Amino acid sequence: MIERCAKREITDWIATGKSAFLVTGARQIGKTYLIRQCLKESHYPYVEFNFIEQPELIALFSGAKDARELLMRLSLASEKPLEKGKTIIFLDEIQEFKDIVTRIKFLVEDGSFRYIMSGSLLGVELNDLRSAPVGYMNICDMYPLNFMEFAKAVGIHDEIMDTLRESFKNRTPVDTFVHSKMMDVFYLYLIVGGMPEAVDVYLKTNDLAKVGQVHKNIIRLYKKDFSKYEIRYKLKLQEIYDAMPGQLDQKNKRFQLNSIGKGLSYNRVENAFLWLKDAGVAIPVYNIAEPKLPLIISENRNLFKLFFSDVGLLTSCYSNQVKIAILNKEKSINNGALFENAVAQELTAKGHKGYYFNSKKQGELDFVVELDGKVVPLEIKSGKDYKRHSALNNVLANEDYEIPEAYVFSEGNIEIDGKRIYMPIYMIMFLDHTKLENTIYKLDLSGL
């Protein structure tokens, strides 16, 4: 069984939640399966409605004038009796029936039942899905399996994870044998990725060709979604998506607009890029003018790198022979794009807002993040010469930036060299914000 990080958040809501609960994310990342699993394990009675498999429900529910009438129609459509105060109502694929979210306030206020929902992020629908009144709905964002979830799925035990976390925290080298095995797991992650069906097929068959077929089916499904919106909103979704592998393979991974049409300005195609981001199928990493807090102030949305939402989907663009060469760590294969995509994916899943920095005088930093109130550059190296990083040296030497340290993620083991912290690439899974212990602040106006 594949354990997901979002499970705890869902089970906590099932145990104590009062407001409605919405799980969002891209297609095929396991939202429905996880919710269903959590509901079954809770032993609470529940009923499930799916607005894709049961499109007639949309017309049925749309005709309800108020919460009372809607509940009556829910009861009539249910295959099981609804028990007030006990039954949990699971509404799946709600992007097909956006109005259900605007009515959640009244259903929650009625208090007869509790509601958990799942919705795929299909671009322009996203804002509508998140428009429920504050206080009536909590939102959980799901993503493909992150590296830790994947590592546990293929057999890395919690004891090993705890040991690795201690090495990351104390910055002490990982045991050589363990390091070698973890690098094998990471390279496998580059091929299989984090889409649950692909991981499941690998666990059952170990057949990378079958895994690749799963990836192709998912991409085919995504492109089917694209076609619905390209005509309606005049977007260039498929052209952009098809151009992404080639763009990431360039030395300068910044997305070039001329790859999808000559003379295009960003303003003309901005909505297409935002659709891909909001739908959860692409991860933009924007340029910043300088690595100083707060990073968002110097964000430049005209310059960006565009990564796949899942590294396995990117690798599916390669031939099976190239995939085997990647697993064998053959020197002829440039894994730079795959390493960076895996990092972009991990940062997104952990809630980091990733940027990149590029200066003619100083060079380019692969990623820059805000971590615990500090600017932290991240350099991602896939080759053996991971200690060559002139741009990082230039930025660390610039006193105006006041950067205390930087991480270099590579195939190497843990090592410290001044402000440079060398980490194995798989350690990106531990790059978390420190939880604030005391956030209580009381204003003292005595003596005013």
ZAMARGU-4260 file (C-alpha; in steps of 0.2 Angstrom, whole numbers, plus 5000, padded with zeros to 4 digits):
<rodrens>
0) 5000/5000/5000 | 5006/5017/4995 | 5006/5029/5010 | 5002/5047/5006 | 5007/5063/5017
5) 4989/5070/5014 | 4981/5055/5023 | 4984/5062/5040 | 4976/5079/5035 | 4961/5069/5028
10) 4959/5057/5043 | 4960/5072/5055 | 4946/5080/5047 | 4936/5064/5047 | 4939/5063/5066
15) 4935/5081/5071 | 4931/5092/5056 | 4915/5103/5056 | 4918/5113/5040 | 4918/5106/5022
20) 4934/5099/5016 | 4941/5100/4998 | 4955/5090/4991 | 4962/5097/4975 | 4976/5093/4963
25) 4980/5088/4945 | 4971/5073/4937 | 4977/5055/4941 | 4987/5059/4957 | 4976/5048/4968
30) 4964/5060/4977 | 4948/5049/4975 | 4957/5033/4980 | 4965/5041/4996 | 4948/5049/5002
35) 4939/5033/4999 | 4952/5023/5008 | 4952/5035/5023 | 4933/5035/5024 | 4933/5016/5024
40) 4946/5015/5037 | 4936/5027/5048 | 4921/5016/5048 | 4910/5031/5047 | 4895/5028/5036
45) 4897/5038/5019 | 4889/5040/5002 | 4899/5045/4986 | 4893/5055/4972 | 4904/5057/4956
50) 4899/5071/4944 | 4909/5064/4929 | 4902/5046/4931 | 4884/5052/4936 | 4882/5068/4925
55) 4863/5067/4928 | 4867/5073/4946 | 4872/5090/4940 | 4854/5094/4933 | 4846/5086/4948
60) 4856/5096/4961 | 4856/5112/4950 | 4837/5113/4952 | 4837/5114/4971 | 4831/5131/4977
65) 4839/5130/4994 | 4849/5118/5006 | 4834/5109/5012 | 4828/5104/4994 | 4846/5100/4989
70) 4848/5088/5004 | 4831/5080/4999 | 4838/5077/4982 | 4854/5070/4989 | 4844/5058/4999
75) 4834/5053/4984 | 4850/5050/4973 | 4859/5040/4987 | 4860/5021/4986 | 4861/5021/5005
80) 4850/5029/5018 | 4858/5046/5025 | 4859/5046/5044 | 4859/5064/5051 | 4874/5068/5061
85) 4883/5052/5055 | 4884/5050/5037 | 4898/5059/5027 | 4894/5064/5010 | 4909/5063/4997
90) 4906/5074/4982 | 4919/5069/4968 | 4925/5078/4953 | 4916/5094/4958 | 4925/5104/4944
95) 4910/5097/4934 | 4898/5106/4945 | 4905/5122/4952 | 4889/5128/4960 | 4890/5115/4973
100) 4905/5124/4981 | 4895/5141/4982 | 4881/5131/4991 | 4893/5123/5004 | 4890/5137/5016
105) 4871/5133/5018 | 4874/5114/5018 | 4887/5116/5032 | 4876/5128/5042 | 4862/5116/5041
110) 4873/5104/5050 | 4864/5088/5045 | 4879/5080/5037 | 4898/5083/5034 | 4905/5085/5017
115) 4922/5080/5009 | 4925/5085/4991 | 4938/5081/4977 | 4941/5092/4962 | 4954/5092/4948
120) 4962/5108/4945 | 4956/5112/4927 | 4963/5129/4924 | 4949/5143/4924 | 4938/5132/4936
125) 4951/5134/4950 | 4945/5151/4956 | 4928/5145/4957 | 4932/5129/4967 | 4941/5140/4980
130) 4927/5153/4981 | 4918/5146/4995 | 4915/5158/5010 | 4929/5158/5022 | 4926/5147/5037
135) 4915/5135/5028 | 4928/5125/5019 | 4946/5119/5022 | 4957/5115/5007 | 4970/5102/5005
140) 4982/5102/4990 | 4988/5085/4984 | 5003/5082/4972 | 5011/5067/4964 | 5021/5056/4976
145) 5036/5066/4983 | 5052/5058/4985 | 5050/5052/5003 | 5033/5044/4999 | 5041/5035/4984
150) 5056/5029/4994 | 5045/5022/5007 | 5034/5014/4994 | 5049/5005/4986 | 5054/4998/5003
155) 5065/5011/5012 | 5060/5009/5031 | 5057/5023/5043 | 5073/5018/5053 | 5083/5023/5038
160) 5073/5039/5035 | 5076/5044/5053 | 5095/5041/5051 | 5095/5051/5035 | 5086/5065/5043
165) 5098/5065/5057 | 5112/5066/5045 | 5104/5081/5036 | 5100/5090/5053 | 5118/5087/5060
170) 5126/5088/5043 | 5136/5072/5045 | 5140/5061/5030 | 5128/5047/5026 | 5135/5029/5027
175) 5143/5025/5010 | 5132/5009/5007 | 5116/5018/5012 | 5121/5033/5001 | 5124/5022/4986
180) 5107/5013/4989 | 5098/5030/4991 | 5105/5036/4975 | 5098/5021/4966 | 5081/5025/4973
185) 5083/5043/4967 | 5087/5037/4950 | 5073/5025/4949 | 5062/5040/4955 | 5068/5050/4940
190) 5061/5036/4929 | 5045/5031/4938 | 5040/5047/4945 | 5026/5050/4958 | 5010/5047/4948
195) 5001/5033/4959 | 4996/5022/4945 | 5014/5022/4938 | 5021/5018/4955 | 5009/5004/4958
200) 5013/4996/4941 | 5031/4997/4945 | 5029/4989/4962 | 5018/4975/4954 | 5029/4972/4939
205) 5046/4981/4939 | 5043/4983/4921 | 5048/5001/4915 | 5040/4999/4898 | 5023/4996/4907
210) 5027/5011/4918 | 5030/5022/4902 | 5014/5016/4895 | 5005/5023/4911 | 5014/5040/4908
215) 5009/5041/4890 | 4991/5037/4895 | 4991/5051/4908 | 4998/5063/4895 | 4985/5058/4883
220) 4972/5062/4896 | 4979/5079/4900 | 4979/5083/4881 | 4961/5078/4880 | 4958/5091/4894
225) 4968/5104/4884 | 4957/5102/4869 | 4942/5107/4879 | 4949/5124/4883 | 4961/5128/4868
230) 4946/5131/4857 | 4935/5140/4870 | 4948/5151/4877 | 4960/5152/4862 | 4975/5145/4872
235) 4991/5136/4866 | 4991/5123/4879 | 4997/5108/4869 | 5010/5118/4860 | 5018/5124/4876
240) 5017/5106/4884 | 5025/5098/4869 | 5039/5111/4869 | 5043/5109/4887 | 5055/5094/4886
245) 5066/5102/4873 | 5066/5118/4882 | 5072/5109/4898 | 5086/5101/4888 | 5094/5117/4884
250) 5109/5124/4893 | 5098/5139/4898 | 5082/5131/4903 | 5072/5147/4902 | 5056/5144/4892
255) 5058/5153/4875 | 5042/5159/4868 | 5048/5157/4850 | 5047/5139/4852 | 5028/5140/4851
260) 5027/5154/4838 | 5037/5168/4831 | 5034/5186/4837 | 5024/5180/4852 | 5024/5192/4867
265) 5021/5185/4885 | 5005/5195/4887 | 4997/5186/4872 | 5000/5169/4879 | 5000/5172/4898
270) 4983/5164/4901 | 4989/5148/4893 | 5004/5147/4905 | 4993/5151/4920 | 4981/5138/4915
275) 4994/5124/4915 | 5000/5130/4932 | 4983/5131/4939 | 4978/5114/4932 | 4993/5107/4941
280) 5002/5100/4926 | 5016/5112/4925 | 5027/5121/4938 | 5033/5138/4933 | 5049/5144/4942
285) 5050/5163/4939 | 5066/5174/4938 | 5070/5187/4952 | 5080/5202/4949 | 5091/5200/4965
290) 5092/5187/4979 | 5085/5198/4993 | 5070/5197/5004 | 5056/5197/5001 | 5060/5187/4984
295) 5042/5190/4977 | 5045/5209/4976 | 5058/5207/4962 | 5049/5193/4953 | 5049/5194/4934
300) 5034/5184/4927 | 5040/5187/4909 | 5055/5176/4912 | 5053/5158/4919 | 5057/5140/4918
305) 5043/5128/4915 | 5044/5110/4923 | 5033/5095/4922 | 5022/5092/4937 | 5030/5075/4938
310) 5047/5070/4933 | 5041/5053/4927 | 5030/5062/4914 | 5046/5071/4908 | 5056/5055/4907
315) 5042/5047/4897 | 5047/5058/4883 | 5064/5048/4882 | 5066/5031/4874 | 5067/5015/4885
320) 5086/5014/4880 | 5089/5031/4887 | 5079/5027/4903 | 5090/5011/4906 | 5106/5022/4903
325) 5099/5034/4916 | 5097/5020/4929 | 5114/5014/4925 | 5121/5031/4928 | 5130/5032/4911
330) 5141/5047/4909 | 5134/5050/4892 | 5117/5055/4898 | 5114/5073/4904 | 5102/5072/4919
335) 5102/5090/4923 | 5084/5093/4917 | 5078/5078/4927 | 5087/5083/4943 | 5080/5101/4942
340) 5063/5094/4938 | 5063/5083/4953 | 5068/5097/4964 | 5055/5109/4957 | 5042/5096/4961
345) 5048/5093/4978 | 5049/5112/4982 | 5031/5114/4976 | 5024/5099/4986 | 5033/5106/5002
350) 5025/5123/4999 | 5041/5132/4994 | 5039/5146/4981 | 5055/5143/4970 | 5063/5156/4960
355) 5079/5157/4949 | 5092/5171/4948 | 5102/5176/4932 | 5114/5190/4931 | 5126/5194/4916
360) 5139/5198/4929 | 5137/5185/4942 | 5129/5170/4933 | 5114/5159/4936 | 5107/5151/4952
365) 5096/5136/4948 | 5084/5139/4963 | 5082/5152/4976 | 5070/5150/4991 | 5065/5159/5007
370) 5069/5147/5021 | 5065/5151/5039 | 5066/5170/5035 | 5082/5169/5025 | 5087/5168/5007
375) 5094/5151/5002 | 5102/5148/4985 | 5100/5130/4979 | 5112/5123/4966 | 5108/5107/4957
380) 5122/5097/4950 | 5120/5080/4941 | 5138/5078/4936 | 5154/5074/4945 | 5161/5092/4945
385) 5148/5098/4957 | 5160/5109/4966 | 5162/5120/4951 | 5149/5134/4954 | 5156/5151/4949
390) 5139/5160/4950 | 5136/5153/4968 | 5153/5159/4973 | 5149/5176/4966 | 5132/5178/4975
395) 5139/5172/4992 | 5153/5184/4990 | 5141/5199/4987 | 5139/5207/5004 | 5123/5216/4999
400) 5114/5200/4998 | 5119/5195/5016 | 5116/5176/5012 | 5122/5165/5026 | 5123/5149/5017
405) 5118/5139/5001 | 5115/5121/4997 | 5123/5111/4983 | 5113/5096/4979 | 5122/5082/4969
410) 5127/5064/4969 | 5140/5067/4982 | 5139/5065/5001 | 5137/5078/5014 | 5151/5090/5016
415) 5153/5108/5022 | 5164/5121/5014 | 5162/5138/5022 | 5144/5144/5017 | 5142/5130/5005
420) 5133/5115/5011 | 5135/5100/5000 | 5120/5087/5001 | 5115/5072/4992 | 5101/5076/4979
425) 5089/5064/4988 | 5091/5075/5004 | 5080/5088/4995 | 5066/5079/5004 | 5071/5086/5021
430) 5071/5104/5015 | 5057/5110/5026 | 5052/5126/5035 | 5055/5126/5054 | 5038/5126/5063
435) 5035/5141/5073 | 5034/5137/5091 | 5026/5153/5098 | 5015/5163/5086 | 5005/5172/5100
440) 5007/5191/5101 | 4996/5202/5112 | 4997/5220/5109 | 5001/5230/5125 | 4992/5247/5126
445) 4994/5250/5144 | 4999/5267/5149 | 4993/5275/5133
</rodrens>
